[in-house]
Amino acid sequence: MRYRLNAPLMVLAYRDNHEAATTVPVGETIDVLGPDHDDRFSVVRVHNEKFSAFESDVRERGMMLFRKEDQTRDTPFTTRGAGE
């Protein structure tokens, strides 16, 4: 799933170094790859680097994007489709 951020998103270094955090700015597009080892987190990809992010933050700060052929999918997080 892809999200375009409408608010900054704090992400943590993936796997062992959770003390390293960075902020992904507004307007960036992130890919959600799936759940992390802790179910509160998702693994996200930003510019080909993996990070961990709170799933709730991704949903609150991002807008899910779809390809045209996927626009018929029902989801509570969809507000518009994106042609890719």
Secondary structure, 3 states (H helix, E strand, C coil): CEEEECCCEEEEECCCCCCCEEEECCCCEEEEEEECCCCCEEEEEECCEEEEEEHHHHHHHEEEECCHHHCCCCCCCCCCCCCC
